[in-house]
Amino acid sequence: MVSESSATKQRRREQLRDFLRTRRARLTPGDVGLPPAGTRRTPGLRREEVALLAGVGVSWYTWLEQGRDINPSAEVLEAVGRALQLSQPERAHLFVLAGLNPPPAQRVPESRVSAELQQLIDAWTPRPAILRDRYWNILAINDATRAVFGYDDSDQNCLITFFTNARYRGIHAHWERVAPTIVAAFRAETAHLPDDPELRRVITELTALSPEFAELWAQHDVAAPTQEVKAITHPSAGELYFDTTTLAVIDHPGWYLELYNPKAGTGTLERVDGLLAEPVWIPATSTPG
């Protein structure tokens, strides 16, 4: 972590002390599979019980809870977190208070898109909106996305569509300039998942389908996603310009909402309104590009 002043370290240790005490106080021996040990003057587990459950010495755990400068390891903090039955956010908080970087959040099965989230995406119309996961798999879109970008049920992944769908590629005014930035952002976003099978699937499939992607991926460039202007040439609406913003869905780690806002002064909003009043654009069958 970033170097801290002595005063900051002291405040953090005081917070660590209070945090561990309150987590310990909310548990009973029965909660953690220990037999009752008679009347207790204060609620919760005793320090020696937490030490036993975590597999550490009583003195060491006492020093940790007192906020002493003992530099605990990540493995020991994991053990203490399990002993205290900490949630994922609480475990990350424990690491921060102890002066360590939190470990990556454990992946949990991602549920279906809720009706409320889909309603939000639909309400963004007449502006396009796309909900995707960390692999850039498409989870939900709205009618504006279908009309403006020509997305249909065959489009399952934003990155694969970008490189292999001929009609999607054809509407981008600056495809060749944008492509390296897209790949660099994807690498940066997925760098902490090197052994993830779904990530390997996307990369393997796209490498086989697109020599251009394979060449860019081999360059190992990384870039942070930024707000940008997306310029396209729609077959019936003409030139369209959107300011794009990507937002994280806080209660679904790894889900991202891409919002496209018609750029002011370009006439894009008026043309998109007219486009949505027309029959939905049925794109030609896509072919690898």
Buried (B, 14 or more C-beta within 10 A) or exposed (E): EEEEEEEEBEBBBEBBBEBBBEBBEEBEBEEBEBEEEEEEEEEBBBBEBBBBBBEBEBEBBBBBBBBEEEEBEEEBBBBBBBBBEBEBEBBBBBBBBBBBEBBEEEEEEBEEBEEEBBEBBBEBBBBBBBBBBBBBBBBBBBBBBBBBBBBBEEBEBBBBBBBBBEBBBBBBBEBEEBBBBBBBBBBBBBEEBEEBEBBEEBBEBBBEBBEBBBEBBEEEBEBEBEEEEBBBEBEEBEEBBBBBBBEEBEEBBBBBBBBBBBBEEBBBBEBBEEBBEEEEBEBEEBEEB
